[in-house]
Amino acid sequence: MTTSRKPLARRIAQAHKAKGLTMYAAAKKSGVPNNSWQSYERDGCEPTLTRAARIAEVLDVSLDWLAGRESE
C-alpha cells in the first residue's frame, strides 16, 4: 500500500479489503459508479458528502475514520 496516498483513498481501500469486497463489488453495493470509486481510491479524488456517507455505511466505518480524523 502506498503511503503517499491521501488518508481517504488509503482508508477506502483498507476498509473494502477488510470487508472482503473488491473495489468493484463495494462500488456496486454502495451505488457509486465504478469509475468514481476508482478515482476516490486510486487518484485521491474526494467524493461528495452524500457519496462519502454511502461508502462509509457500506464499509461499516465512520465518516470521521474514513476522512482520517480517527486513528486506525
PyMOL commands that place a pseudoatom at each C-alpha (Angstrom):
pseudoatom trace, name=CA, resn=MET, resi=1, chain=A, elem=C, hetatm=0, pos=[0.000, 0.000, 0.000]
pseudoatom trace, name=CA, resn=THR, resi=2, chain=A, elem=C, hetatm=0, pos=[1.400, 3.363, -0.983]
pseudoatom trace, name=CA, resn=THR, resi=3, chain=A, elem=C, hetatm=0, pos=[1.750, 5.735, 1.945]
pseudoatom trace, name=CA, resn=SER, resi=4, chain=A, elem=C, hetatm=0, pos=[1.733, 8.863, -0.222]
pseudoatom trace, name=CA, resn=ARG, resi=5, chain=A, elem=C, hetatm=0, pos=[-1.976, 8.457, -0.961]
pseudoatom trace, name=CA, resn=LYS, resi=6, chain=A, elem=C, hetatm=0, pos=[-4.424, 10.659, 0.881]
pseudoatom trace, name=CA, resn=PRO, resi=7, chain=A, elem=C, hetatm=0, pos=[-5.931, 9.172, 4.051]
pseudoatom trace, name=CA, resn=LEU, resi=8, chain=A, elem=C, hetatm=0, pos=[-9.359, 8.906, 2.408]
pseudoatom trace, name=CA, resn=ALA, resi=9, chain=A, elem=C, hetatm=0, pos=[-8.022, 6.910, -0.543]
pseudoatom trace, name=CA, resn=ARG, resi=10, chain=A, elem=C, hetatm=0, pos=[-5.947, 4.662, 1.722]
pseudoatom trace, name=CA, resn=ARG, resi=11, chain=A, elem=C, hetatm=0, pos=[-8.824, 4.023, 4.094]
pseudoatom trace, name=CA, resn=ILE, resi=12, chain=A, elem=C, hetatm=0, pos=[-11.376, 3.288, 1.381]
pseudoatom trace, name=CA, resn=ALA, resi=13, chain=A, elem=C, hetatm=0, pos=[-9.018, 0.608, 0.054]
pseudoatom trace, name=CA, resn=GLN, resi=14, chain=A, elem=C, hetatm=0, pos=[-8.264, -0.714, 3.530]
pseudoatom trace, name=CA, resn=ALA, resi=15, chain=A, elem=C, hetatm=0, pos=[-11.927, -0.911, 4.538]
pseudoatom trace, name=CA, resn=HIS, resi=16, chain=A, elem=C, hetatm=0, pos=[-13.236, -2.643, 1.431]
pseudoatom trace, name=CA, resn=LYS, resi=17, chain=A, elem=C, hetatm=0, pos=[-10.452, -5.227, 1.645]
pseudoatom trace, name=CA, resn=ALA, resi=18, chain=A, elem=C, hetatm=0, pos=[-11.206, -5.788, 5.345]
pseudoatom trace, name=CA, resn=LYS, resi=19, chain=A, elem=C, hetatm=0, pos=[-14.853, -6.450, 4.396]
pseudoatom trace, name=CA, resn=GLY, resi=20, chain=A, elem=C, hetatm=0, pos=[-13.708, -8.974, 1.803]
pseudoatom trace, name=CA, resn=LEU, resi=21, chain=A, elem=C, hetatm=0, pos=[-15.029, -6.852, -1.067]
pseudoatom trace, name=CA, resn=THR, resi=22, chain=A, elem=C, hetatm=0, pos=[-13.317, -5.972, -4.299]
pseudoatom trace, name=CA, resn=MET, resi=23, chain=A, elem=C, hetatm=0, pos=[-13.269, -2.348, -5.344]
pseudoatom trace, name=CA, resn=TYR, resi=24, chain=A, elem=C, hetatm=0, pos=[-15.960, -3.116, -7.908]
pseudoatom trace, name=CA, resn=ALA, resi=25, chain=A, elem=C, hetatm=0, pos=[-18.184, -5.063, -5.512]
pseudoatom trace, name=CA, resn=ALA, resi=26, chain=A, elem=C, hetatm=0, pos=[-18.001, -2.271, -2.931]
pseudoatom trace, name=CA, resn=ALA, resi=27, chain=A, elem=C, hetatm=0, pos=[-18.840, 0.319, -5.582]
pseudoatom trace, name=CA, resn=LYS, resi=28, chain=A, elem=C, hetatm=0, pos=[-21.841, -1.688, -6.765]
pseudoatom trace, name=CA, resn=LYS, resi=29, chain=A, elem=C, hetatm=0, pos=[-23.087, -2.286, -3.225]
pseudoatom trace, name=CA, resn=SER, resi=30, chain=A, elem=C, hetatm=0, pos=[-22.886, 1.435, -2.445]
pseudoatom trace, name=CA, resn=GLY, resi=31, chain=A, elem=C, hetatm=0, pos=[-24.403, 2.598, -5.722]
pseudoatom trace, name=CA, resn=VAL, resi=32, chain=A, elem=C, hetatm=0, pos=[-21.282, 4.596, -6.580]
pseudoatom trace, name=CA, resn=PRO, resi=33, chain=A, elem=C, hetatm=0, pos=[-20.207, 4.251, -10.226]
pseudoatom trace, name=CA, resn=ASN, resi=34, chain=A, elem=C, hetatm=0, pos=[-17.075, 2.113, -10.650]
pseudoatom trace, name=CA, resn=ASN, resi=35, chain=A, elem=C, hetatm=0, pos=[-15.128, 4.911, -12.328]
pseudoatom trace, name=CA, resn=SER, resi=36, chain=A, elem=C, hetatm=0, pos=[-15.928, 7.283, -9.446]
pseudoatom trace, name=CA, resn=TRP, resi=37, chain=A, elem=C, hetatm=0, pos=[-14.924, 4.725, -6.813]
pseudoatom trace, name=CA, resn=GLN, resi=38, chain=A, elem=C, hetatm=0, pos=[-11.702, 4.103, -8.673]
pseudoatom trace, name=CA, resn=SER, resi=39, chain=A, elem=C, hetatm=0, pos=[-10.905, 7.819, -8.756]
pseudoatom trace, name=CA, resn=TYR, resi=40, chain=A, elem=C, hetatm=0, pos=[-11.550, 8.111, -4.999]
pseudoatom trace, name=CA, resn=GLU, resi=41, chain=A, elem=C, hetatm=0, pos=[-9.358, 5.138, -4.143]
pseudoatom trace, name=CA, resn=ARG, resi=42, chain=A, elem=C, hetatm=0, pos=[-6.572, 5.344, -6.712]
pseudoatom trace, name=CA, resn=ASP, resi=43, chain=A, elem=C, hetatm=0, pos=[-6.396, 9.012, -7.658]
pseudoatom trace, name=CA, resn=GLY, resi=44, chain=A, elem=C, hetatm=0, pos=[-7.321, 10.583, -4.327]
pseudoatom trace, name=CA, resn=CYS, resi=45, chain=A, elem=C, hetatm=0, pos=[-10.328, 12.487, -5.654]
pseudoatom trace, name=CA, resn=GLU, resi=46, chain=A, elem=C, hetatm=0, pos=[-12.796, 13.324, -2.920]
pseudoatom trace, name=CA, resn=PRO, resi=47, chain=A, elem=C, hetatm=0, pos=[-16.427, 12.219, -3.049]
pseudoatom trace, name=CA, resn=THR, resi=48, chain=A, elem=C, hetatm=0, pos=[-19.378, 14.410, -2.183]
pseudoatom trace, name=CA, resn=LEU, resi=49, chain=A, elem=C, hetatm=0, pos=[-20.553, 14.157, 1.400]
pseudoatom trace, name=CA, resn=THR, resi=50, chain=A, elem=C, hetatm=0, pos=[-23.540, 12.079, 0.280]
pseudoatom trace, name=CA, resn=ARG, resi=51, chain=A, elem=C, hetatm=0, pos=[-21.318, 9.589, -1.507]
pseudoatom trace, name=CA, resn=ALA, resi=52, chain=A, elem=C, hetatm=0, pos=[-18.813, 9.510, 1.348]
pseudoatom trace, name=CA, resn=ALA, resi=53, chain=A, elem=C, hetatm=0, pos=[-21.667, 8.667, 3.724]
pseudoatom trace, name=CA, resn=ARG, resi=54, chain=A, elem=C, hetatm=0, pos=[-22.810, 5.812, 1.458]
pseudoatom trace, name=CA, resn=ILE, resi=55, chain=A, elem=C, hetatm=0, pos=[-19.266, 4.496, 1.214]
pseudoatom trace, name=CA, resn=ALA, resi=56, chain=A, elem=C, hetatm=0, pos=[-18.840, 4.636, 4.992]
pseudoatom trace, name=CA, resn=GLU, resi=57, chain=A, elem=C, hetatm=0, pos=[-22.158, 2.874, 5.523]
pseudoatom trace, name=CA, resn=VAL, resi=58, chain=A, elem=C, hetatm=0, pos=[-21.357, 0.044, 3.111]
pseudoatom trace, name=CA, resn=LEU, resi=59, chain=A, elem=C, hetatm=0, pos=[-17.897, -0.384, 4.603]
pseudoatom trace, name=CA, resn=ASP, resi=60, chain=A, elem=C, hetatm=0, pos=[-19.163, -0.201, 8.213]
pseudoatom trace, name=CA, resn=VAL, resi=61, chain=A, elem=C, hetatm=0, pos=[-16.856, 2.657, 9.177]
pseudoatom trace, name=CA, resn=SER, resi=62, chain=A, elem=C, hetatm=0, pos=[-17.490, 6.185, 10.413]
pseudoatom trace, name=CA, resn=LEU, resi=63, chain=A, elem=C, hetatm=0, pos=[-17.108, 9.240, 8.213]
pseudoatom trace, name=CA, resn=ASP, resi=64, chain=A, elem=C, hetatm=0, pos=[-14.544, 10.568, 10.690]
pseudoatom trace, name=CA, resn=TRP, resi=65, chain=A, elem=C, hetatm=0, pos=[-12.453, 7.413, 10.334]
pseudoatom trace, name=CA, resn=LEU, resi=66, chain=A, elem=C, hetatm=0, pos=[-12.801, 7.414, 6.550]
pseudoatom trace, name=CA, resn=ALA, resi=67, chain=A, elem=C, hetatm=0, pos=[-11.611, 11.033, 6.410]
pseudoatom trace, name=CA, resn=GLY, resi=68, chain=A, elem=C, hetatm=0, pos=[-8.614, 10.310, 8.647]
pseudoatom trace, name=CA, resn=ARG, resi=69, chain=A, elem=C, hetatm=0, pos=[-9.940, 12.130, 11.699]
pseudoatom trace, name=CA, resn=GLU, resi=70, chain=A, elem=C, hetatm=0, pos=[-9.873, 8.999, 13.893]
pseudoatom trace, name=CA, resn=SER, resi=71, chain=A, elem=C, hetatm=0, pos=[-6.831, 6.816, 14.385]
pseudoatom trace, name=CA, resn=GLU, resi=72, chain=A, elem=C, hetatm=0, pos=[-6.587, 3.481, 12.645]
for i in range(1, 72): cmd.bond("trace and resi %d" % i, "trace and resi %d" % (i + 1))
show_as sticks, trace
zoom trace
